[in-house]
Amino acid sequence: MKITINGTPQSTTAATLSDLLTELGYGQAKVATAVNEGFVPATMRAEHKLTEGDRIEIVAPRQGG
């Protein structure tokens, strides 16, 4: 299916947000996720089904000083 990840169109075979994160190599990394501008908590990612045209944002924390 075709989705958009952080503004970049991509194809995926992932069925859920959790599957997508694994596919992209995030695994158990601490990231924030949103689908179609709605925050999806880590505990809900395995249940959140992806559909054609979804817009996903994945944000990793940064350290700075």
ABEGO torsion letter per residue (X at the ends): XBBBBGGBBBBBABABAAAAAAAAGAEABBBBBBBGGBBBBAAAAAABBBBBGBBBBBBBBBBBX
